[in-house]
Amino acid sequence: MKSLYTLIIAILLLSSSTQAQHVLLSENFSNSSQANVVPSAAGAWVTRDGALYTRQHSGNETPALIRANVAKPVSALDADLRVRWTGFREANGGLMQQFDSEVFLCYKIGSNGVVRKIKVDAANMLNTAVNNEVTIPLSDNYQNVHIYFETTTAKGYSYRIDNLEILAFPNMFKWSMRTLGENPFVVSAPKAATAYLLNEATMSWTMTKESSVTHETVAVSNTQHPRTSQSFSIVQAGASKTEGTHIKIQFSAMMADVSFNILDIDRTMTTNQFKDSVVVTGVNNAGKVVLATNSFVRNAANTAFNPKASSFVGLNDVNNSTDQGDVTVVFAEEIKEINISYYNQGRDKGRQAISIGNFNGYQTASPLPVELAWFKGAMQGNTTQLTWSTASEVNNEKFVVERSQDGRSFSRIGEVAGRGNSSETVAYAFTDANPASGTNYYRLRQVDFDGAEKFSKIVAVQFKGKYGLSGGMAKVYPTLAASEVNVSLDLSNAQVAVLDASGRQLSQHSVAGQSLVLPVTHLQPGLYFVKVYNGQQQETHRFVKQ
């Protein structure tokens, strides 16, 4: 069983981000009988020590290709998917060489769909945790998305997976909801009465181009790049490596987890008319350029992504009725503006076309007046170490550090003085010397000299504490229940309460023993919480009623 682990997350179901993402699977492999991820061949992967491991080679055994399947396919989604996990390459028996077997996150749509493979964990260093995130761009309502991991066994080495999450990011803005033939630069121009909305934030579209560039099409279309839904198409001629079309999309609020598709980035092969070149960048609230990251290319043989330049270049001629030239652009940082420049690296400056697909993203909740670069928490011994950094500060008096046991009711546990005004990176740290058993939720309350206050996002750190169970004071299972939920306690004389998603208490139970069965048949389907407390400490678990 896992003795201690740290899970740092934005609270998906308790903050404003619930509008943008849904947790489809969350598995930390603490339970050896977990059934969320299963090997395609018996014994190929083993759940132990709080992680999912590839089996070890023995003797002169031939290396074998092995897979671990997400047990249930994802169906009926109108969303992009993000798969997140921690990968770890480990030597067994004191070996010190590199473990160079490639690791892939694979998916296919439908039982007979084409398998897409995304290489992950490119850094082959041993005993180094790698935080992976892969975006699977669906953008339309697909059925049966099969997801699995694939690698090759190696003598003396293991690859392990931990803290796996699969999140759905439903499309917030769809071209299928717009009128065919409309021009975004007219319909959603700055100050337009009919401006596009992405999760209640307006999207103002403007365009400029060099004088050498002409446009054949700048409109919402379903013919330029045939799809099951519409897109925004741009057909241009006369562009060069330095002259093209420049699109600016400005949001009325800071946006997080912004992603969108660009369709048909390719080139001509028999002539040299065009070679699509697209540069995509963002701008944050401080006016700094933000590069696209974690961007997904459907077929690397047809389109190349340069993360240092935040650019895409077409490599092969692609039939525009397929998705083989499509890419998904992802911004890991918050942005307030997107800039897209469309060039042509072909010698003859011929006719070329791309389309822009649907957008995902959501407004950040109560952003700090300072530019908070990051906020993290981690267990260190019997304490929690909180660290954060600011890129700039204006009128910043202090940070008040607050903690909660349920993610809703917070109390002050300390404060750290701010820099006041700064345009340089400033690092901060705070130690919580007495974290409670179970999950501790932390947030920063930033206070200006004039008394104005803003809150940061929330991070959660799970701590075993002095109790023996991996979850702390209690273990609650199953997390997806139809008739009953079991509460296994590592203490006696505890109070157990059931709460709904809004925090309203539905029932309370005094438990003298070490187990309790909660009937849930009468509950409506949805998210619920089980709060366990003994007068000194408390912890909160959650389950979903089917």
C-alpha positions in Angstrom: 0.0 0.0 0.0 1.1 3.5 -0.6 2.5 4.9 2.7 2.6 8.6 1.6 1.7 10.4 -1.5 1.0 14.0 -2.5 -1.7 14.9 -5.0 -1.8 18.6 -6.0 -4.9 19.5 -8.0 -7.2 22.4 -8.7 -10.4 21.4 -7.0 -12.4 20.3 -10.1 -15.8 19.8 -8.6 -15.8 22.6 -6.0 -14.6 25.6 -7.9 -15.6 27.5 -11.0 -13.6 25.1 -13.2 -16.6 22.7 -12.9 -18.0 24.5 -15.9 -14.9 23.5 -18.0 -13.8 20.0 -17.0 -15.2 16.8 -15.7 -13.3 14.0 -14.0 -13.9 10.8 -15.9 -11.4 8.7 -14.0 -9.1 9.2 -11.0 -6.9 6.3 -9.9 -3.9 6.4 -7.6 -3.5 2.6 -7.5 -3.5 2.5 -3.7 -5.9 -0.5 -3.9 -4.2 -3.6 -5.4 -7.6 -4.8 -6.6 -8.3 -1.7 -8.7 -10.0 -2.4 -12.0 -9.8 0.9 -13.8 -6.6 -0.1 -15.7 -6.1 -3.7 -16.7 -3.3 -5.5 -18.6 -4.2 -6.9 -22.0 -2.3 -10.0 -21.0 -2.5 -11.5 -17.5 0.5 -10.5 -15.3 1.9 -8.1 -17.8 1.3 -5.2 -15.4 1.0 -5.5 -11.6 -0.6 -3.1 -9.1 1.6 -2.9 -6.0 3.2 -0.3 -3.7 0.6 2.3 -4.8 1.4 2.2 -8.5 0.9 0.2 -11.7 4.2 -1.5 -12.7 5.3 -3.4 -15.8 6.4 -6.9 -14.9 10.1 -7.7 -14.7 12.1 -9.7 -17.1 13.7 -12.9 -16.0 16.6 -14.9 -17.4 17.0 -14.8 -21.2 13.3 -13.9 -21.8 12.6 -12.1 -25.1 11.4 -8.5 -24.7 7.7 -8.3 -25.0 5.2 -5.6 -26.1 2.7 -5.1 -23.3 -0.4 -2.9 -22.9 -2.5 -1.7 -20.0 -6.0 -0.8 -21.0 -8.3 1.8 -19.4 -11.1 -0.6 -18.6 -14.1 1.3 -19.8 -14.2 3.2 -23.1 -15.2 6.8 -23.0 -18.5 7.3 -24.9 -20.9 10.0 -26.0 -18.5 12.9 -25.4 -18.6 16.3 -27.0 -15.3 17.3 -25.5 -11.5 17.2 -25.7 -9.9 14.7 -23.3 -6.8 15.2 -21.2 -4.9 12.2 -19.8 -2.6 13.0 -16.9 -0.3 10.7 -14.9 3.1 10.4 -13.3 5.5 8.1 -15.1 8.6 6.6 -13.4 11.4 4.5 -14.9 12.9 2.2 -12.3 15.9 -0.1 -12.1 15.5 -3.4 -10.3 18.5 -5.2 -8.7 20.9 -2.3 -8.7 21.2 -1.8 -12.5 22.4 1.6 -13.6 21.9 1.7 -17.3 19.2 3.7 -19.0 15.8 2.1 -19.6 15.2 3.2 -23.2 12.0 1.3 -24.0 9.6 3.8 -25.6 6.3 4.4 -23.8 3.1 5.4 -25.7 -0.3 6.7 -24.7 -2.6 5.2 -27.4 -6.2 5.7 -28.3 -8.7 4.7 -31.0 -12.3 5.7 -31.6 -14.5 2.7 -32.0 -13.5 -0.9 -32.1 -12.2 -0.7 -35.6 -10.8 2.8 -35.4 -7.3 3.9 -36.4 -4.9 3.7 -33.4 -3.2 7.0 -32.6 0.1 6.7 -30.6 1.6 9.6 -28.7 5.2 9.0 -27.4 5.5 10.1 -23.7 8.3 10.2 -21.1 10.9 11.2 -23.7 13.4 11.7 -20.9 14.7 8.3 -20.1 16.4 9.1 -16.7 16.0 6.5 -14.1 14.2 7.1 -10.8 12.9 10.5 -12.0 9.2 11.2 -11.9 7.8 12.7 -15.1 4.4 14.4 -15.1 2.7 13.6 -18.4 -0.3 15.3 -20.0 -1.7 14.3 -23.3 -4.6 16.0 -25.1 -6.9 13.8 -27.2 -8.8 16.2 -29.5 -12.3 14.9 -30.1 -14.2 18.1 -30.7 -17.3 16.2 -31.8 -19.6 13.6 -30.3 -17.7 10.4 -30.7 -18.5 6.9 -29.3 -16.2 4.4 -27.6 -12.8 6.1 -27.2 -10.5 3.3 -26.2 -7.4 4.4 -24.3 -4.3 2.3 -23.3 -0.6 2.5 -22.4 2.0 0.5 -24.4 5.7 -0.2 -23.8 8.2 -3.0 -24.2 9.6 -5.0 -21.2 13.3 -4.8 -20.5 15.4 -7.0 -18.3 16.0 -5.5 -14.9 13.8 -2.5 -15.4 10.2 -1.4 -14.7 8.0 1.4 -15.9 5.3 2.5 -13.4 2.2 4.7 -13.7 0.7 6.6 -10.8 -1.9 9.3 -10.1 -3.8 8.7 -13.4 -6.6 11.2 -14.3 -8.8 11.4 -17.4 -10.6 14.7 -17.7 -13.2 15.9 -20.2 -13.1 19.5 -21.4 -16.5 20.1 -23.1 -16.4 22.5 -26.0 -17.6 26.0 -24.9 -17.6 27.6 -28.4 -18.7 25.7 -31.5 -18.8 26.9 -35.0 -21.8 24.6 -35.6 -23.8 27.1 -33.6 -22.9 29.9 -36.0 -24.4 30.9 -39.4 -22.7 29.5 -42.5 -20.9 32.3 -44.4 -20.5 34.7 -41.5 -17.2 36.6 -41.0 -15.9 36.6 -37.4 -14.0 39.8 -38.0 -17.4 41.5 -38.6 -19.8 39.6 -36.4 -17.5 39.4 -33.4 -15.3 42.5 -33.9 -14.4 44.6 -30.8 -17.4 46.2 -29.3 -19.8 44.2 -31.5 -23.2 43.6 -30.1 -23.1 40.0 -31.2 -19.7 39.1 -29.9 -18.8 35.4 -29.5 -18.7 34.0 -26.0 -16.3 31.4 -24.5 -17.7 30.4 -21.1 -19.3 33.9 -20.7 -16.1 35.7 -21.8 -16.4 37.7 -25.0 -14.1 36.8 -27.9 -13.2 39.9 -30.1 -11.7 39.0 -33.5 -9.5 41.3 -35.6 -7.4 40.6 -38.7 -4.6 42.3 -40.6 -2.6 41.1 -43.6 0.3 42.2 -45.8 -0.6 44.0 -49.0 0.7 41.0 -51.1 -1.9 38.7 -49.6 -5.4 38.2 -51.0 -8.3 36.3 -49.5 -10.6 34.0 -51.3 -12.5 32.8 -48.3 -12.8 34.2 -44.7 -16.0 32.7 -43.4 -17.7 30.0 -41.4 -17.8 27.0 -43.7 -18.6 23.3 -43.9 -17.1 22.7 -47.4 -13.5 23.8 -47.3 -12.5 21.1 -44.8 -15.4 18.7 -44.6 -16.2 17.6 -41.1 -19.2 16.5 -39.1 -19.5 20.1 -38.0 -18.6 23.6 -39.2 -15.3 25.5 -38.9 -13.9 28.9 -39.7 -12.0 28.7 -43.0 -9.3 31.0 -44.4 -8.2 30.7 -48.0 -5.3 33.0 -49.0 -2.9 33.5 -51.8 0.3 35.6 -52.2 1.7 34.8 -48.7 5.4 34.2 -48.1 7.6 33.2 -45.2 7.3 36.7 -43.7 4.0 38.0 -45.2 0.6 36.5 -44.4 -2.6 36.8 -42.5 -2.6 37.8 -38.8 -5.5 37.0 -36.5 -6.0 38.4 -33.0 -8.5 37.0 -30.6 -9.0 39.0 -27.4 -10.9 37.8 -24.3 -12.7 40.0 -21.9 -11.3 38.0 -19.0 -8.2 35.9 -18.2 -8.8 32.4 -19.5 -7.4 29.0 -18.4 -7.0 25.7 -20.2 -7.6 27.3 -23.6 -7.4 24.9 -26.5 -8.6 24.8 -30.1 -8.1 22.9 -33.4 -6.4 24.1 -36.6 -7.4 21.9 -39.6 -5.3 20.9 -42.6 -1.8 22.2 -42.0 0.0 20.6 -45.0 1.9 21.4 -48.2 1.9 20.7 -52.0 4.4 18.1 -53.1 4.2 18.0 -56.9 4.5 21.8 -57.1 5.9 24.4 -54.8 2.8 26.5 -54.4 2.4 26.4 -50.7 3.8 25.0 -47.5 1.5 26.0 -44.6 3.3 27.7 -41.7 1.3 28.7 -38.7 2.6 30.5 -35.6 0.3 30.5 -32.5 1.1 32.5 -29.3 -0.9 33.8 -26.4 -0.5 36.9 -24.2 -1.1 37.0 -20.5 -2.4 39.8 -18.3 1.0 41.3 -17.9 1.5 41.5 -21.6 4.1 38.7 -21.8 4.0 36.2 -24.7 2.9 32.7 -23.8 3.9 29.8 -26.0 1.5 27.0 -26.9 2.4 23.8 -25.1 1.3 20.2 -24.9 0.1 20.7 -28.5 -1.1 17.6 -30.3 -0.3 16.8 -33.9 -2.5 14.0 -35.3 0.1 12.8 -37.8 3.8 13.9 -37.2 4.6 12.7 -40.7 2.3 15.4 -42.2 2.7 18.3 -39.7 5.6 19.3 -37.4 5.3 21.3 -34.2 8.2 23.4 -32.9 7.6 24.1 -29.2 10.4 26.7 -29.0 8.8 28.8 -31.8 5.2 27.8 -31.0 4.7 27.0 -34.7 3.4 24.3 -37.0 4.7 23.5 -40.5 3.1 21.3 -43.2 5.3 18.4 -44.4 3.1 16.4 -46.8 0.2 16.8 -49.1 -3.0 15.8 -47.1 -6.5 15.2 -48.4 -8.5 17.9 -46.7 -11.4 15.6 -46.1 -9.3 13.7 -43.6 -7.9 14.7 -40.2 -4.3 13.9 -41.0 -3.2 17.5 -41.2 -5.1 18.6 -38.0 -3.5 19.9 -34.8 -4.7 20.9 -31.4 -3.2 24.0 -29.8 -3.1 24.0 -26.0 -2.1 26.8 -23.6 -1.0 25.5 -20.2 -0.8 29.1 -18.8 -3.6 31.6 -18.4 -4.0 34.0 -21.3 -6.1 37.0 -22.3 -5.2 37.0 -26.0 -4.4 34.6 -28.9 -2.4 35.6 -32.0 -2.3 33.4 -35.1 -0.1 34.2 -38.1 -0.6 32.2 -41.3 2.4 32.2 -43.7 3.5 30.3 -46.8 7.0 28.7 -47.1 6.3 27.6 -50.7 8.2 29.4 -53.4 5.3 30.1 -55.8 3.0 31.9 -53.3 0.0 29.8 -54.4 -3.5 29.2 -53.0 -3.5 27.7 -49.5 -6.2 27.1 -46.8 -6.6 26.2 -43.2 -9.6 26.2 -40.8 -9.9 27.0 -37.2 -12.0 24.6 -35.1 -13.9 24.8 -31.8 -12.6 26.4 -28.7 -12.3 25.2 -25.1 -11.4 27.3 -22.0 -12.9 28.9 -18.9 -12.5 32.1 -16.9 -10.2 31.9 -13.9 -11.9 32.4 -10.6 -11.0 35.5 -8.6 -7.5 36.1 -10.1 -4.9 37.6 -7.8 -4.0 41.3 -8.5 -0.4 40.1 -8.6 0.7 37.7 -11.3 0.9 34.4 -9.6 3.2 32.1 -11.6 2.4 29.0 -9.6 1.2 27.7 -6.2 2.2 24.2 -5.0 2.1 22.0 -1.9 4.0 18.9 -0.9 4.4 16.7 2.2 7.8 17.0 4.0 7.9 14.6 6.9 5.0 15.4 9.1 4.5 18.9 7.6 3.2 20.5 4.5 5.5 22.7 2.5 3.7 25.4 0.5 5.6 27.3 -2.2 4.5 29.9 -4.7 6.0 32.5 -6.9 4.9 35.8 -8.4 6.1 37.3 -11.7 4.9 40.8 -10.8 3.2 42.6 -7.9 1.4 45.8 -7.5 0.3 47.1 -4.0 0.8 43.7 -2.5 0.8 43.8 1.3 0.7 40.1 2.3 -0.5 36.6 1.6 -2.7 35.0 4.2 -2.4 31.2 4.1 -5.7 29.4 4.7 -6.5 25.7 5.2 -9.7 23.6 5.0 -10.6 20.0 5.6 -13.6 19.9 3.2 -12.5 22.4 0.5 -15.3 24.9 1.5 -14.7 26.3 5.0 -11.3 27.8 5.3 -9.4 29.2 8.3 -6.2 31.2 8.7 -3.1 29.3 9.6 -0.4 32.0 9.0 0.7 34.8 6.7 3.7 35.9 4.6 4.6 39.5 3.8 4.4 40.6 0.2 7.0 42.5 -1.8 4.7 45.4 -2.4 5.5 46.4 -5.9 7.8 44.3 -8.1 8.4 43.4 -11.7 10.8 40.6 -10.9 10.1 37.0 -10.0 9.6 36.6 -6.2 9.6 33.2 -4.5 7.6 32.5 -1.3 7.3 29.6 1.1 5.2 28.6 4.2 5.3 25.5 6.4 2.1 24.0 7.9 3.6 22.3 10.9 0.3 20.6 11.9 -1.6 19.2 8.8 -4.6 17.1 9.6 -4.9 13.5 8.6 -6.6 13.0 5.2 -6.8 15.7 2.6 -5.8 19.3 3.5 -7.0 22.0 1.1 -4.9 25.3 0.9 -5.5 28.7 -0.7 -3.8 32.1 -0.6 -5.8 35.2 0.4 -3.8 38.1 -1.2 -4.3 41.4 0.6 -3.5 44.8 -0.9 -2.3 47.8 1.2 -5.8 49.3 0.7 -7.5 46.3 2.1 -8.7 44.7 -1.1 -8.6 40.9 -1.1 -8.4 38.2 -3.8 -8.1 34.4 -3.5 -5.8 32.0 -5.4 -6.8 28.7 -6.7 -6.9 25.8 -4.3 -4.4 23.0 -4.0 -5.0 19.8 -2.1 -2.3 17.7 -0.3 -3.2 14.3 1.1 -1.5 13.2 4.3 -1.6 9.8 6.0 -0.8 11.2 9.4 -0.7 9.0 12.5 -3.5 6.6 11.3 -2.8 3.4 9.5 -5.1 3.5 6.5 -3.7 5.0 3.3 -6.6 7.4 3.3 -6.0 8.6 6.9 -8.7 8.1 9.5 -11.0 6.2 7.2 -11.4 4.4 3.9 -14.6 5.0 2.0 -15.5 2.6 -0.8 -16.8 2.1 -3.5 -16.4 5.6 -4.9 -19.0 4.8 -7.5 -21.9 3.3 -5.7 -25.4 2.2 -6.5 -26.8 0.8 -3.2 -24.4 1.3 -0.3 -21.1 2.8 0.7 -18.7 1.2 3.2 -16.8 3.2 5.8 -13.8 1.4 7.3 -12.4 3.3 10.3 -8.9 3.2 11.9 -10.2 4.6 15.1 -13.2 4.2 17.4 -15.9 6.6 18.6 -16.0 8.6 15.4 -18.7 10.8 13.9 -19.6 10.2 10.3 -21.7 12.6 8.2 -23.0 12.5 4.6 -23.2 15.8 2.7 -24.4 16.7 -0.7 -22.3 18.6 -3.3 -23.4 21.9 -1.8 -22.2 21.0 1.7 -25.7 20.4 3.1 -25.6 17.6 5.8 -28.0 14.8 4.9 -27.3 12.4 7.8 -25.0 11.9 10.8 -23.9 8.7 12.5 -22.1 8.0 15.8 -19.8 4.9 15.3 -18.4 3.0 18.3 -16.8 0.3 16.2 -14.6 0.4 13.1 -17.0 -0.1 10.3 -20.2 1.5 9.0 -22.4 0.7 6.0 -24.3 3.7 4.5 -27.3 3.0 2.4 -27.4 5.3 -0.7 -30.3 3.8 -2.7 -32.5 6.8 -1.7 -30.0 9.4 -2.9 -30.3 11.1 -6.3 -27.5 10.4 -8.8 -24.6 12.8 -8.3 -21.6 13.8 -6.1 -21.6 13.3 -2.3 -19.2 13.6 0.6 -18.5 11.5 3.7 -17.0 13.5 6.5 -15.3 11.6 9.4 -14.3 13.4 12.6 -13.4 12.6 16.2 -13.3 16.0 17.9 -9.7 16.6 17.1 -9.2 16.0 13.4 -11.5 15.4 10.4 -11.2 14.3 6.9 -13.5 14.2 3.9 -14.0 11.6 1.2 -16.2 11.7 -1.8 -18.3 9.2 -3.8 -20.6 9.3 -6.8 -24.1 7.9 -6.6 -25.0 6.1 -9.9 
